[in-house]
Amino acid sequence: SRFLRKPFEFSRQLLRVESCSITELQSLIPLAWTSLTQKLRRAPGISLLDQRKRFSTMPEIETNERDSELFSPPSDVRGMTELDRTAFKKTVTIPVLKVKKEIVNKLMRSLKRVALQRPGIKRVIEDPEDEESRLIMLDPCKMFTHDPFEKAELSILTQLNVIPQISEYNLELTYENFKSEEILKAVLPEGQDVTSGFSRVGHIAHLNLREHQLPFKHLIGQVMIDKNPGITSAVNKINNIDNTYRNFQMEVLSGEENMMTKVRENNYTYEFDFSKVYWNPRLSTEHSRITELLKSGDVLFDVFAGVGPFAIPVAKKNCTVFANDLNPESYKWLLHNCKLNKVDRKVKVFNLDGKDFLQGPVKEELMQQLGVSKERKHSVHIVMNLPAKAIEFLSAFKSLLDGQPCSSELLPTVHCYSFSKDADPAEDVRQRAGAVLGMSLEACSSVHPVRNVAPNKEMLCITFQIPASILYKNQSMNLENHEDPPIKRQRTDEGFSEEKTQIASNT
Ligand SMILES: C[S@@+](CC[C@H](N)C(=O)[O-])C[C@H]1O[C@@H](n2cnc3c(N)ncnc32)[C@H](O)[C@@H]1O
């Protein structure tokens, strides 16, 4: 209230102060209606401005700064590690406008800009003195400017015969009235970064706390639960996902220990145990981007399927899906989610290493699909979303199939994900994927940026059709049907070196 008082004191000097008999109210700007309207008619706002100009000692405080001072929790919560909600009580003085109850709704529409907006605080309260009147809570920061009301607001006040008598109301703020950022800013050491962001996975808030926040981790977790409806558990990532199954090692900071959860993504429902499988809500756009590429009748091989966010939407489009994951828990939930979304007849589920999946079920199905009829119009897509490693798995396509190659338009399209920390991430991914396949992907691939994972770390998706010369055995005789011998680039200490490679040498 330190900052609040100053402008109010200033208002007291500016205008005659009249005590209000209402215990909690104190009139501050009791301008006679007639004199105000006269002034407004002459030049709305100007008389106030002129008067205020004389008080040049008023500190120039940024609205946000003043707002955060006024609405920050009491200073003695600083350093609190165990949440004590009662310590957040504080009384602040709020400017209010007294109006007849019949016109409240009409007026509120026009006073939106200046009305107080705080979580859990009513903008209109009963007048303890007069049951026919209401008090409109105003934003103190707006009231402390040179022109508290804009022309249009003043004009509506005039039309509705409202006396713009601004009074003080002592309002008690509690823990419920503070936003999570305000609470954490008040508790954590001054000047240190406060993060209140998290990924939401069903009922779970998934945080990634930094070193200096760790002493407050349980309190931060509890605040996240209190301030976000639907969140009943807060967990912190313990280390980076570098285990095989890409699930997070996590610590429950507060709330439910139960990590069994249910999420909705692009209108599909997924259930899983978040402590045992991979799920990232930031991939929903990518899941739908790939889904859009497939048409009814197409075939999808999902090599690293997780709990099904590519497989299930694609199956719903009446495509045939082969979905695989090495993690037995992902496999279990993938089966479950196929049933849950009623696509279990469309999806064949496997629990294999990606390479075995490619060289077993994928090979077998491709031999059938690509061999059947030259009339086939359906496309085959292979999704490989294991960004840390998927590029290595591309080698499984080399000489995978026997026999005569299918026509080029029927060749499978690969969507392979990768991380890159390179200055030119797209080029880096093209070169690394090309190096594994032993061909240049420069002219025959597209690279889509998926998301920024960390500063200087991008996730990308490279898409290309696997050339017959790579996919089929003994293709040296078919070389004349293909483009020039590709450039193979190999990483050296200095960067990339180039060498011409015969495609046939891949066999
Ligand atoms: C990054 S997640 C992607 C999951 C899913 N496609 C998605 O978009 O949410 C990678 C998945 O690959 C699985 N995985 C890891 N190594 C594997 C391997 N060698 N073979 C098959 N699956 C593997 C993990 O269990 C994990 O579910």
The ligand as an SDF file (V2000), in Angstrom:
LIG
                    3D

 27 29  0  0  0  0  0  0  0  0999 V2000
   10.4690  -39.4990  -28.6520 C   0  0  0  0  0  0  0  0  0  0  0  0
    9.4290  -40.8430  -28.2880 S   0  0  0  0  0  0  0  0  0  0  0  0
    8.1740  -40.6150  -29.5150 C   0  0  0  0  0  0  0  0  0  0  0  0
    6.8860  -41.2750  -29.1760 C   0  0  0  0  0  0  0  0  0  0  0  0
    5.7380  -40.9060  -30.0950 C   0  0  0  0  0  0  0  0  0  0  0  0
    5.9970  -41.2010  -31.4730 N   0  0  0  0  0  0  0  0  0  0  0  0
    5.3830  -39.4460  -29.9360 C   0  0  0  0  0  0  0  0  0  0  0  0
    5.4490  -38.7060  -30.9190 O   0  0  0  0  0  0  0  0  0  0  0  0
    4.9990  -39.0120  -28.8450 O   0  0  0  0  0  0  0  0  0  0  0  0
   10.3830  -42.2000  -28.8510 C   0  0  0  0  0  0  0  0  0  0  0  0
    9.8180  -43.5640  -28.5320 C   0  0  0  0  0  0  0  0  0  0  0  0
   10.7340  -44.5170  -29.0610 O   0  0  0  0  0  0  0  0  0  0  0  0
   10.8090  -45.6190  -28.1840 C   0  0  0  0  0  0  0  0  0  0  0  0
   12.1190  -46.2540  -28.4330 N   0  0  0  0  0  0  0  0  0  0  0  0
   13.3120  -45.9020  -27.9600 C   0  0  0  0  0  0  0  0  0  0  0  0
   14.2680  -46.6790  -28.4710 N   0  0  0  0  0  0  0  0  0  0  0  0
   13.6670  -47.5390  -29.3050 C   0  0  0  0  0  0  0  0  0  0  0  0
   14.1260  -48.5700  -30.1410 C   0  0  0  0  0  0  0  0  0  0  0  0
   15.4250  -48.8700  -30.2300 N   0  0  0  0  0  0  0  0  0  0  0  0
   13.2370  -49.2310  -30.8650 N   0  0  0  0  0  0  0  0  0  0  0  0
   11.9110  -48.9350  -30.8200 C   0  0  0  0  0  0  0  0  0  0  0  0
   11.4060  -47.9810  -30.0270 N   0  0  0  0  0  0  0  0  0  0  0  0
   12.2750  -47.2820  -29.2790 C   0  0  0  0  0  0  0  0  0  0  0  0
   10.6440  -45.0330  -26.8040 C   0  0  0  0  0  0  0  0  0  0  0  0
   10.1680  -45.9860  -25.9040 O   0  0  0  0  0  0  0  0  0  0  0  0
    9.6590  -43.8870  -27.0660 C   0  0  0  0  0  0  0  0  0  0  0  0
    8.3450  -44.3010  -26.8350 O   0  0  0  0  0  0  0  0  0  0  0  0
  1  2  1  0
  2  3  1  0
  2 10  1  0
  3  4  1  0
  4  5  1  0
  5  6  1  0
  5  7  1  0
  7  8  2  0
  7  9  1  0
 10 11  1  0
 11 12  1  0
 11 26  1  0
 12 13  1  0
 13 14  1  0
 13 24  1  0
 14 15  1  0
 14 23  1  0
 15 16  2  0
 16 17  1  0
 17 18  1  0
 17 23  2  0
 18 19  1  0
 18 20  2  0
 20 21  1  0
 21 22  2  0
 22 23  1  0
 24 25  1  0
 24 26  1  0
 26 27  1  0
M  CHG  2   2   1   9  -1
M  END
$$$$
